[in-house]
């Protein structure tokens, strides 16, 4: 029905397509220390098409230890490939996490800022944890 050359060409096309598609499901974490004040941690989980997350208030004595932090669920209002707009109970402002590189793979970069843009953005380097 199909020649060997046609089957080989189709196999190459499909193999090429599968290598281009990034891994988009997983969980990533990032944190920033804040000197003698509590640090901030973010955990983002993606299971197509859903995105969920938590913010962590981190102990200043253990600035990157998520287990020692206070975990707060993100109430996600908008989620796109470029950003997540969310609120966290107990925090007065809605926040925006913008992705500077794609939300995929072993790591990606993002910046966090209040939705009104009145503060300076904070850079985060996310690393895949699962």
C-alpha angles and dihedrals in degrees: 000000000000123000119240089247092056092048091048091050092049091048090053092049093050093044090051092049093051092052092052095053109090123225102259103175121080146077125276133185136198134173141184127204119227104199111245091350124081115282126228126241129186128197119191123188124189127190106166119290098002125079122191134167153171134220118214128207100213129210109253088224090054101032098173100031107111092183090062093048134090111255119218123183117235115234097212114209100172129015123183135154089266103042151002119221112199149151129223122210110254095023116103100213133062110239135214123210108197119196113226091185128023119291093244145084127034096318143005138176128241142165129221123213138156111266091243090059094225094127131061115264118252118222121228130188108207121207125195113249097176 
